């Protein structure tokens, strides 16, 4: 579904943030992207969305990412931002969810059916006509996920989806993410959430892949995590 082949990127000449990175995500995979601050997680996602341009080749669903294919690829890949206030810019949840489908050519009737189906799927129908500025942090994060899914993406990128949430809303997000059938790439410092939601983990260190394997194996490796300035998930450190 998504492939990076020898991708490199530098914000300044000679100071690479992503270094000769190659990996592949298969259709339907749930992959956690972990690493210390500055490891390159956010840069990797921006490269995949075409917000940054680097060296090497990125493909999505067999389509090479370049200027002329950018719109097509962005229709296939949804992005849930860390700060939902930067994503939810219309007055109501309904308005936000309608925006992308209608801009992609759906009729209002088609878009409304899609919006209602996504809200029902996520058990969020009660939020449909709520004003965004009156939502709690957890509600706004759920609404942001719903708005992305209304675009019918084949893959979803998530940047720190549980950041700043209380325990109840964190559990709600985890349950929602686990139920999503789309290909998922989730960047997070919440390693317990990654363990709950992802079958595979890619560990970045200084722009390179330090480990790529089963989530259970990578996240149980105390020596590997500590060498990369991370700690065992709390659920494993107690066991």
C-alpha positions in Angstrom: 0.0 0.0 0.0 2.7 2.5 1.0 6.4 2.2 0.3 9.5 4.3 1.0 12.6 3.5 -1.1 15.9 5.1 -0.1 14.2 8.3 1.1 16.3 11.1 2.6 15.5 14.6 3.7 17.3 17.6 5.2 15.9 20.8 6.4 19.4 22.3 6.0 22.2 21.1 3.7 24.3 18.4 5.3 21.9 17.9 8.2 19.7 15.0 7.2 16.7 14.3 9.4 15.7 11.2 7.3 18.5 9.0 6.1 18.2 6.5 3.3 14.9 5.2 4.7 13.2 2.1 3.1 10.2 0.2 4.3 6.8 -1.0 3.1 3.3 -1.0 4.7 0.9 -3.7 3.4 -2.8 -3.1 2.9 -4.7 -3.2 6.2 -1.6 -3.2 8.4 -1.6 -1.2 11.7 1.9 0.1 12.2 3.3 2.1 15.2 6.0 4.6 14.5 8.0 5.3 17.6 11.2 7.1 18.5 12.5 9.8 20.8 11.9 13.5 20.0 13.8 14.5 16.9 13.9 10.9 15.5 12.1 11.9 12.3 8.5 10.7 12.9 6.7 13.9 12.0 9.0 14.5 9.1 8.3 11.1 7.7 4.6 11.7 7.7 5.0 15.1 6.1 7.1 13.5 3.3 4.3 10.9 2.7 1.7 13.7 2.4 3.9 15.7 0.1 4.2 18.6 2.5 8.0 18.1 2.2 10.0 16.9 -0.7 13.1 14.8 -0.3 15.3 12.4 -2.2 14.3 8.8 -3.1 10.9 7.4 -4.0 7.6 7.2 -2.1 4.6 5.3 -3.6 1.1 4.9 -2.3 -1.1 2.2 -3.9 1.5 1.9 -6.7 1.4 5.6 -7.5 4.6 7.5 -7.2 4.4 10.6 -5.1 5.2 13.7 -7.3 3.6 17.0 -8.0 1.2 15.7 -10.6 0.0 12.8 -8.4 -0.2 14.7 -5.1 -4.0 15.3 -5.2 -4.7 11.7 -6.0 -2.5 10.4 -3.2 -3.9 12.8 -0.7 -7.4 11.3 -1.5 -6.0 7.9 -0.5 -4.3 9.0 2.7 -6.1 10.8 5.6 -4.1 12.6 8.3 -5.3 13.0 11.9 -3.3 15.9 13.3 -2.0 16.0 16.9 -3.9 19.2 17.6 -7.5 18.8 16.5 -8.0 22.6 16.7 -5.8 22.8 13.6 -8.0 20.3 11.8 -11.6 21.2 12.7 -12.1 24.6 11.1 -15.8 24.6 10.3 -18.6 25.6 12.8 -20.0 22.1 13.4 -18.9 18.5 13.3 -21.3 17.9 10.4 -19.9 20.9 8.4 -16.3 19.6 8.8 -17.3 16.0 7.8 -19.2 17.3 4.7 -16.3 19.5 3.5 -14.0 17.0 2.0 -16.5 14.6 0.4 -18.3 17.5 -1.4 -15.0 19.0 -2.5 -14.1 15.6 -3.9 -17.2 15.6 -6.1 -19.9 13.9 -4.1 -23.5 15.3 -4.2 -24.9 16.7 -1.0 -27.1 13.6 -0.6 -24.1 11.2 -1.2 -22.0 13.2 1.3 -24.7 13.2 3.9 -25.2 9.4 3.7 -21.4 9.0 4.0 -21.2 11.3 7.0 -24.1 9.6 8.8 -22.6 6.1 8.1 -19.3 7.1 9.6 -20.9 8.6 12.6 -22.9 5.5 13.2 -19.9 3.3 12.7 -18.0 5.2 15.4 -21.0 5.6 17.6 -20.8 9.4 17.3 -24.2 10.3 16.0 -24.8 12.5 19.0 -21.9 14.8 17.9 -23.3 15.4 14.4 -24.7 18.9 15.0 -22.5 19.9 17.9 -20.4 23.1 17.6 -16.7 22.3 17.4 -15.7 25.0 19.9 -18.0 23.3 22.5 -16.5 19.9 22.2 -14.2 18.4 24.9 -10.7 17.4 23.9 -11.7 13.7 23.5 -14.9 14.6 21.5 -12.9 16.8 19.2 -10.3 14.1 18.6 -13.1 11.6 17.8 -14.7 14.2 15.5 -11.4 14.7 13.7 -11.1 11.0 13.1 -14.6 10.9 11.8 -13.9 13.8 9.4 -10.9 11.9 8.0 -12.9 8.7 7.6 -15.6 10.5 5.7 -13.1 11.1 2.9 -13.0 7.3 2.5 -9.2 7.0 2.7 -7.4 3.8 2.1 -4.8 4.6 4.7 -4.8 6.9 7.8 -1.9 8.6 9.4 -2.2 9.6 13.1 0.2 11.9 15.0 0.0 11.4 18.7 -3.8 10.5 18.8 -3.9 10.1 22.6 -1.9 13.2 23.5 -3.5 15.3 26.2 -6.5 13.0 26.8 -7.9 11.9 30.1 -8.0 8.1 30.7 -11.6 7.7 29.6 -11.1 9.4 26.3 -7.8 7.7 25.8 -9.5 4.3 26.1 -12.2 5.5 23.7 -9.6 6.5 21.1 -7.8 3.2 21.4 -11.1 1.3 20.9 -11.9 3.4 17.9 -8.5 2.9 16.3 -8.5 -0.8 16.9 -11.8 -1.0 15.1 -10.6 0.9 12.0 -10.1 -1.4 9.0 -8.0 1.1 7.0 -4.2 0.8 6.8 -2.8 2.8 9.8 0.5 4.5 10.5 0.5 5.8 14.1 3.2 8.0 15.5 3.2 8.2 19.2 5.1 8.3 22.5 2.2 6.4 24.1 3.8 3.0 23.8 0.9 1.3 25.6 -1.5 2.6 23.0 0.9 1.4 20.3 1.0 -2.1 21.9 -2.8 -2.2 22.0 -3.4 -0.9 18.5 -0.5 -2.1 16.3 0.7 -5.4 15.2 4.0 -4.0 13.9 6.4 -1.3 15.1 9.0 0.8 13.3 11.5 2.4 15.7 13.2 5.4 14.3 16.5 6.8 15.6 18.2 9.8 14.0 16.2 9.3 10.8 17.1 5.6 10.4 15.2 2.5 11.2 16.6 1.0 14.4 14.1 -1.8 14.5 11.1 -3.1 12.5 9.1 -6.0 13.7 6.3 -7.4 15.7 5.0 -4.9 18.2 5.3 -7.4 21.0 8.9 -8.1 20.2 10.1 -4.6 19.8 8.2 -3.2 22.8 9.5 -5.9 25.1 13.1 -5.2 24.3 14.2 -3.1 27.2 17.8 -2.8 26.0 16.7 -1.7 22.5 14.2 0.9 23.8 16.6 2.4 26.4 19.4 2.6 23.8 17.0 4.8 21.8 15.9 6.9 24.8 12.5 5.2 25.3 11.1 3.1 28.2 9.1 -0.1 28.3 5.3 0.4 28.1 3.9 0.6 31.6 1.8 -2.6 31.0 5.0 -4.6 30.3 7.2 -3.0 32.9 4.8 -4.3 35.6 4.8 -7.9 34.2 
